[in-house]
Amino acid sequence: MSSSSELHAISTDWLKGLEIASSTGDVLSFVSHFVSDGWFRDLLCFSWNFRTLSGPEKIHGFLSEVVNGKSRLEYSGLRDFKLDDHTVNAPSPFKLPGSQVEGVQSAFTFNITNPPALGRGFFRLTQDIDGKWKALTLFTNMQDLAGHEESSTDQHSLSEGRKTTWEEDVDAKFRAIEADPTVLIVGGGQSGLMCAARLGRLGIRALVIEKNARVGDSWRQRREIQVPEPYAAYSRISKLHPYPTNFPKYIPKGKLANFLESYAVNQELCIWLSSIVGSTPVYDSSSARWTVEVQHGNEKVILNPKHLVLATGSGRPRIPSWNGMSDFGGALYHSDFHTDAEQFRGKRVVVVGAGNASGDICQDFVTHGAAEVTMVQRSASCVVSSFVMDETHFKVPFSGNAPIEELDFRTKSLPLAFLMQLMKSGGTQHMKMFDKELHDGLRKAGFNLTWEVSPGSGEVGLPGFLFCRSASGTMLDVGCGKLIIEGKVKVKQGQDISHFDKDGIEFKDGSKLSADVIVLATGNEPVMKGTRALLGDKIAGQLPPEVWGLDSEGELNQTYRPSGHPGLWFAIGSFESSRFHSKHLGLQILAREFDIS
């Protein structure tokens, strides 16, 4: 690839042309800076939403829409474009994994006229058939609202004449939040905590309610398994609260739980523990406030926040209903409630399901001496080894000492729909190549594999399952695959369950599996089902049918973006998603609080 000075010159020349098009409101010229199959992703710069457009027609259509008598491009008024020369995202060469696409990439900064805001972008340039450098992808992202920038300074620094202690300041802050929270966050896992911290740094009063007795219990109470927990570099919480340098590569659940607890304390988050939403919340459109009854320990408290953020994680356990389940004479429970395989040493175990939970639990039972372990695989699974995930997703982008916010910015600049396209066109095949021995062994053992979220839709691989199906139907293999290949975990594949009886399971082909223990690793209900139970049919009926999953443009449904109901937000996803998108949630709430349109 070109030298550093050439990369800089290519980037500068292209960006200068884009700025002229933007500052003059010339939509045709702006669009001409893309290759014919280019992608444009915008988060809050051109609208108060997340948008992804592909191809010149759609990009032109979006930027030509009339806003206050002007084209969207002219009205937003992006200006003062400057290359980001002093970060790890300065001009550099790139090559997309699993493809032959290569070119020049860089971040840049800009100002937004309407609303007055600071922005940052990222582009990937390739040469068109005429050798001209044009954008394969362009990402524009609102960073801060002018005059309301996020604070990262210590509010309790020493000053002459200071009359209150840190403890007194925090106590006063908590009393103000509890008396009139602007935002009520339901759920104190990593997403709820990160959103609360982000809102606090933006000057917004946020109260978190958490059903468990301690912060971190959602991790602390997870099943004891021999499985790596979050990859430390990938799951960092923020630059303001980094993991200690001696943390292991994969963080044990208890250590992570304790870290989340310390994060809540050090970020001065106001949290009510052992607290749940009591009755169905009611929204008053005239006052633009919710009425929420909270069961706070033994006390019922009525709150009237302007915004309700649901950070409740994955849905409730999905427990299918088969005839005869009540007749089974052994132990029967859902995988979410698996805690102790040791008590079933020497027993015959059947695990229904062939995804992550099933693999974890089968491995746990083998480790603790179960007499026999059988996995019931009802449909094909997408299996990727932890080694391959490390090599292809974690090791390169999250290695070294690069600031996590810079890595997030580069990663999120790639439109998800484009990522799916890349996976179909070679990315998945590239990943499969590394796991060939594992996959061949699993097939020989009778385990069915797939990389399509639906038949004939194309091999999107693990990213597709993650974003389209919340990882349902996937197995990140950390040892269960070897146990299947060695016959230590048997596979019953391709047969539907007919019914249960006192001895076990009978299948529709007439075959049977006898068991002392049956674990239902059957996943979780959709988030929207829990939302309906919490908010009632009236409000749920006003919302789109799904939370998470990709919309028609390739953006995640309702997540950290307008939900379809005023004052209602969803904050779910991985550490990476919460770390990056909590800022977008905060900006949207901030804009509403200050009536910024």
JOQUI-V305739 format. One line per field, one symbol per residue. ss: DSSP state (2 for helix, 1 for strand, 0 for the rest). A space follows every 50 residues. Layout:
BEGIN
ss: ???
END
This chain:
BEGIN
ss: 00022222222222222222222000222220011111111110000001 11110222222222011001122222001111100000000111100000 01111111111100001111111111100000111111111111100000 00000000000000022222222222222000111100022222222222 20000111100000002222000000000010000000000000000001 00222222222222220001110011100001110000111111110011 11100011110000001000000022200011112220000222000111 11000222222222222000011111100011111222222222000000 00022222222200022222222222222222220222222222000010 00000000002222222220000111100222222000011110001111 10011110000111001111000100222222222222220000000001 00000100100000000111000022222222222222222220000
END
